[in-house]
Amino acid sequence: MKKLLLGSLFAALLFSACNSGKGRLTVSIEGLPDDSLICSYFSTQTIRERGDMATFMVGGTRDGSRVDFSIDMPDKDQLYKVLLAPQSFRGDGPRQTIELFLLPDRKTHIDATYEAKKKTIEYSFDDPEQQRWVEACKEIEPLELRLDMLQMTAMMISPDRAPQDSLLTQIQALADTILKVKANYIGSHPDDLVSAYYLTSINDGYAFDSLYNLVGDQLKTGPLGEWLDLQKEAVGNMFAAEKARETVQVGAAAPDFTLPDLEGKEFTLSSLYGKGKYTVIDFWGTWCSWCMKGMPSMKEAYAKNKAKVEFVGVDCGDKQDIWKQGVASLQLEWINVWTQNDDVSVSYGIQGFPTKLILDPQGTIVARFNGEDPAFYTTLDSLVNKQ
């Protein structure tokens, strides 16, 4: 999930609101060295609307060695996923965050103790379900921290250079171990709300599908039902994309689509066919670091080949205003369209960003590239030079 630090004015208003009276979430921390918490939250509605996680600072009230925090939320009827971290976690303070769900119409209180020598915070919930969730997370927290570090290392490697086999092996082994812990818990506790918590964090589509069928209907329709529905939809899209990818390959006709352009007019891909030009389709998003890094090269390729090639940028995963701002700031001169849902990317079997396709003048796929691959540019030059 992308993070957005709220503007100073709105953040100040929210900061004030989050400390008025007894909030939906209250936290008391004994021995905390600073007087602020970093609070981030989002909901299923945020994800469906392609929004950003809200992040803001919450000021506390100190009473001797104890600091008390009161945090409200914009909508009492929303189920929020919340991440809390001490302000000092970026410096010399405790480094762990805590993740919890704030259920609708339910207040939650946390008592915690900061252990200076270990630089850790021990949390205790008044809600037994939240407490069991936190205790369950402790078993896999060191594994997940290690996995995050390895995945970050892999992401920093240039896309034209594959990560070492040993790195990929470690990543897969850790992911398998974490999944096994979660699967064992869900299999042993099919009616426990903690199992629903775990299911919302399983990104392996096949594992999620199998485990989802194990849990009881009361979990599927219960407080976390909307999060499970969202995860199930994502898994469904993953399976549909996998199936589409089997056919949307070199030699196949590109699936047609109609999407709004920057002016709100409907653009249809097939309107470019039969005019003697190749077409490049670039599936991208402003949130995608490699998409953004590749834009200078894309702009050079467009300037060099625009007489013989049409470029079509298909933005995926951005809110419409963020997409428009991104196109403007990057000064992208080719056709740009925006998709409000995943239908088009699923129909093309897109499983990573950026993904680029080259179509011949009749709309047949002649090349497909995953990631910011230098081979895209050499292939495009070769095709254009043959004309």
C-alpha positions in Angstrom: 0.0 0.0 0.0 1.5 3.5 -1.0 1.8 6.0 1.9 0.7 9.7 1.7 1.9 12.1 4.4 -1.0 14.5 4.8 -0.6 18.2 4.0 0.4 20.4 6.9 -3.0 22.1 7.3 -5.1 19.0 7.1 -2.6 17.1 9.3 -2.8 19.8 11.9 -6.6 19.6 12.0 -6.5 15.8 12.1 -3.8 16.0 14.8 -6.1 18.1 16.9 -9.2 15.9 16.3 -7.2 12.8 17.2 -6.5 14.1 20.7 -10.0 15.3 21.6 -11.7 13.4 24.4 -11.8 9.6 24.5 -11.1 8.3 21.0 -11.9 5.1 19.4 -8.4 3.9 20.1 -6.6 4.9 23.4 -3.0 3.9 24.1 -1.1 4.3 27.4 2.7 3.6 27.2 4.8 3.5 30.3 8.4 4.7 29.9 8.1 6.0 26.3 11.0 8.4 25.6 9.0 10.7 23.4 5.4 12.1 23.4 4.2 11.2 19.9 3.0 8.2 17.9 3.0 7.8 14.2 -0.4 6.5 13.2 -1.3 5.1 9.7 -4.6 3.7 8.7 -6.6 2.6 5.7 -9.9 0.7 5.0 -11.3 -1.5 2.3 -12.9 1.6 0.8 -9.5 3.3 0.6 -8.2 0.3 -1.4 -11.2 0.1 -3.7 -11.0 3.8 -4.4 -7.2 3.5 -5.1 -6.5 5.8 -2.2 -3.4 6.2 0.0 -2.8 5.2 3.5 -3.3 8.2 5.8 -0.3 8.9 8.0 -0.1 11.5 10.7 1.5 12.3 14.1 -0.5 11.9 17.3 0.5 13.9 20.3 0.2 12.4 23.8 -0.3 13.7 27.3 2.5 12.9 29.7 1.8 11.9 33.3 5.2 11.2 34.9 6.7 8.3 32.9 3.4 7.4 31.2 2.2 8.9 28.0 -1.5 8.7 27.0 -2.8 8.9 23.5 -6.4 9.2 22.2 -7.0 8.5 18.5 -10.3 9.1 16.6 -11.2 7.9 13.1 -13.1 9.7 10.4 -15.9 7.2 10.3 -17.1 5.2 13.3 -18.8 2.6 11.1 -15.6 1.8 9.0 -13.4 -1.2 9.8 -9.8 0.2 9.7 -6.5 -1.4 9.6 -4.1 0.6 11.8 -0.3 0.7 12.1 1.2 2.4 15.2 4.9 3.3 15.7 6.7 5.6 18.2 8.0 8.8 16.7 11.5 7.7 17.7 11.4 4.4 15.8 13.3 6.1 12.9 16.0 7.1 15.3 17.3 5.5 18.4 14.0 4.3 19.8 11.9 1.1 19.6 11.9 0.0 16.0 8.8 -2.2 15.8 5.3 -1.2 14.7 2.1 -2.8 15.8 -0.8 -3.7 13.4 -4.4 -4.0 14.5 -8.0 -3.8 13.2 -10.4 -1.3 14.6 -13.8 -2.9 14.4 -16.9 -0.9 13.8 -18.6 0.6 16.8 -16.0 -0.8 19.1 -13.4 1.1 21.3 -10.0 -0.4 21.9 -7.5 0.4 24.7 -3.9 -0.6 24.7 -1.6 -0.7 27.7 2.1 -0.9 26.8 5.5 -0.7 28.4 8.7 0.5 26.7 11.8 -1.5 27.6 14.7 0.8 27.1 17.5 -1.9 27.1 15.8 -4.0 24.4 14.3 -1.0 22.6 11.0 -2.8 22.4 7.4 -2.1 23.4 5.2 -4.8 25.0 1.6 -4.2 24.1 -1.5 -5.5 26.1 -5.0 -5.1 24.7 -8.3 -5.0 26.5 -9.8 -6.9 23.6 -8.9 -10.6 23.9 -9.2 -11.1 20.1 -6.7 -8.3 19.4 -4.4 -9.7 22.1 -4.4 -13.1 20.5 -3.7 -11.6 17.1 -0.7 -9.7 18.5 0.6 -12.8 20.3 0.2 -14.8 17.1 2.2 -12.2 15.1 5.1 -12.4 17.5 5.9 -15.8 16.2 6.5 -14.7 12.6 7.6 -11.1 13.2 11.3 -11.8 13.0 10.8 -13.9 9.9 8.7 -11.1 8.2 11.4 -8.5 9.1 14.0 -10.7 7.5 11.8 -11.3 4.5 11.2 -7.5 4.0 15.0 -6.9 4.0 15.7 -9.6 1.4 12.8 -8.4 -0.8 14.1 -4.9 -0.6 17.5 -6.1 -1.6 16.0 -7.9 -4.6 14.0 -4.8 -5.7 17.2 -2.7 -5.6 18.8 -4.9 -8.2 18.6 -3.5 -11.7 15.8 -5.1 -13.7 18.3 -6.2 -16.4 20.2 -8.2 -13.9 18.5 -11.1 -12.2 18.9 -11.5 -8.4 21.2 -14.3 -7.3 19.7 -17.7 -7.0 20.7 -17.9 -3.3 18.8 -14.7 -2.6 15.7 -15.9 -4.3 16.0 -19.3 -2.5 16.1 -17.5 0.9 13.1 -15.3 0.0 11.1 -18.3 -1.0 12.1 -20.4 2.0 11.1 -17.6 4.4 7.8 -16.9 2.6 7.0 -20.7 2.8 7.8 -20.8 6.5 5.5 -17.8 7.3 2.7 -19.2 5.1 3.0 -22.6 6.9 2.7 -21.0 10.4 -0.4 -19.1 9.2 -1.9 -22.1 7.5 -1.4 -24.3 10.6 -3.2 -21.8 12.7 -6.1 -21.4 10.4 -6.5 -25.1 9.9 -6.6 -25.6 13.7 -8.8 -22.6 14.4 -11.3 -22.3 11.5 -13.8 -20.2 13.5 -11.3 -17.9 15.3 -11.2 -14.3 14.3 -7.4 -14.5 14.4 -7.7 -16.8 11.4 -9.6 -14.1 9.6 -6.8 -11.7 10.5 -4.2 -14.1 9.1 -6.2 -14.7 5.9 -6.2 -10.9 5.1 -2.4 -11.1 5.0 -2.0 -14.1 2.7 -0.9 -13.0 -0.8 -0.4 -16.5 -2.2 -3.5 -16.9 -4.3 -3.6 -20.7 -4.3 -3.0 -20.9 -0.5 -5.6 -18.2 0.2 -8.2 -20.0 -1.9 -7.6 -23.3 -0.1 -7.6 -21.8 3.4 -10.6 -19.6 2.7 -12.6 -22.8 2.1 -11.6 -24.0 5.6 -13.0 -21.2 7.7 -16.5 -21.0 8.9 -19.3 -18.8 7.5 -19.4 -16.7 10.6 -15.9 -15.4 9.8 -16.8 -14.8 6.1 -19.8 -12.7 7.1 -18.3 -11.4 10.4 -16.4 -8.2 11.2 -13.6 -8.9 8.8 -15.8 -10.2 6.0 -15.3 -7.1 3.8 -11.5 -7.6 4.0 -11.8 -11.3 3.2 -14.1 -10.3 0.2 -11.4 -7.9 -1.0 -8.7 -10.5 -0.7 -10.9 -13.0 -2.5 -11.5 -10.6 -5.4 -7.7 -9.9 -5.7 -7.1 -13.7 -5.8 -9.8 -14.0 -8.5 -8.1 -11.4 -10.6 -4.8 -13.1 -10.2 -6.2 -16.4 -11.5 -7.9 -14.6 -14.4 -4.7 -12.8 -15.3 -2.8 -16.1 -15.2 -5.3 -17.6 -17.6 -5.3 -14.6 -19.9 -1.5 -14.6 -20.0 -1.6 -18.1 -21.6 -3.2 -16.7 -24.7 -2.2 -13.0 -24.8 1.2 -13.7 -26.1 3.3 -13.0 -29.2 1.3 -13.8 -32.3 -2.1 -13.2 -30.7 -4.4 -10.3 -31.3 -4.2 -7.6 -28.6 -7.5 -7.4 -26.6 -9.3 -4.3 -27.5 -10.3 -1.8 -24.8 -12.0 1.6 -24.5 -10.7 3.9 -21.7 -10.9 7.7 -20.9 -8.0 9.9 -21.9 -6.7 13.0 -20.2 -9.6 15.1 -21.5 -12.2 12.5 -20.5 -12.8 11.4 -24.1 -13.2 7.7 -24.8 -10.1 6.2 -26.5 -10.4 2.8 -28.2 -7.2 0.9 -28.9 -8.3 -0.5 -32.2 -8.8 3.0 -33.6 -5.0 3.0 -34.2 -5.0 -0.2 -36.4 -4.6 -0.2 -40.2 -2.7 3.1 -40.4 0.8 1.7 -40.9 2.1 2.4 -37.5 3.3 0.1 -34.7 1.7 0.5 -31.3 3.4 0.4 -27.9 1.2 -0.3 -24.8 2.8 0.6 -21.5 1.1 -0.6 -18.4 2.4 1.6 -15.6 1.6 3.7 -12.5 3.1 6.6 -10.7 3.5 4.4 -7.6 5.8 2.0 -9.5 9.4 3.0 -9.0 10.8 1.2 -12.1 8.0 2.7 -14.2 9.1 6.2 -13.1 12.8 5.4 -13.6 12.1 4.2 -17.1 10.2 7.3 -18.3 13.3 9.2 -19.5 14.1 6.3 -21.8 10.5 6.0 -22.9 10.4 9.7 -23.8 13.6 9.3 -25.9 12.1 6.3 -27.7 8.9 8.2 -28.4 10.7 11.3 -29.7 12.8 9.1 -32.0 10.0 6.8 -33.3 6.8 8.8 -33.1 6.5 9.1 -36.9 6.2 5.3 -37.1 4.9 4.3 -33.6 2.0 5.2 -31.4 2.5 5.0 -27.7 -0.4 4.3 -25.3 0.2 4.6 -21.6 -2.4 2.7 -19.5 -2.2 3.9 -15.9 -3.1 1.2 -13.3 -3.6 1.6 -9.6 -3.6 5.4 -9.4 -6.5 7.7 -8.5 -7.5 9.8 -11.5 -6.1 13.1 -10.2 -2.8 11.5 -9.2 -2.5 10.0 -12.7 -3.2 13.3 -14.4 -0.6 15.1 -12.1 1.9 12.3 -13.0 1.5 12.7 -16.7 1.8 16.5 -16.5 4.9 16.4 -14.3 6.6 13.8 -16.5 5.5 15.7 -19.6 4.3 12.6 -21.4 3.3 13.6 -24.9 1.8 10.3 -26.1 -1.8 8.9 -25.6 -2.5 8.3 -22.0 -5.6 6.6 -20.6 -6.7 5.6 -17.1 -8.4 2.5 -15.8 -10.6 2.7 -12.8 -10.5 -1.1 -12.1 -8.3 -4.0 -13.0 -10.4 -5.3 -16.0 -7.9 -4.3 -18.7 -4.8 -5.3 -16.9 -6.4 -8.7 -16.1 -7.4 -9.2 -19.7 -3.8 -8.7 -20.7 -2.5 -11.0 -18.0 -0.5 -8.3 -16.3 1.3 -9.6 -13.2 4.0 -6.9 -12.8 4.8 -3.3 -13.6 5.8 -1.9 -16.0 4.7 -4.3 -18.7 5.2 -3.2 -22.3 3.8 -4.7 -25.5 4.6 -3.9 -29.1 1.8 -4.4 -31.6 2.1 -4.5 -35.4 0.0 -2.1 -37.5 -2.9 -4.6 -37.5 -2.9 -5.0 -33.7 -1.1 -8.3 -33.4 1.3 -8.7 -30.5 4.9 -9.0 -31.8 6.8 -8.5 -28.5 6.1 -8.5 -24.8 8.4 -7.3 -22.0 8.1 -7.5 -18.2 9.9 -4.9 -16.1 12.0 -2.0 -17.4 13.8 -4.2 -19.9 16.5 -2.7 -22.2 15.5 -5.3 -24.8 12.3 -3.4 -25.3 14.1 -0.4 -26.8 16.4 -2.5 -29.1 13.5 -4.5 -30.3 11.4 -1.4 -31.1 14.3 0.2 -33.0 14.8 -3.1 -34.9 11.1 -3.3 -35.9 10.9 0.4 -36.9 14.1 0.2 -39.0 12.7 -2.7 -41.0 9.7 -0.6 -42.2 
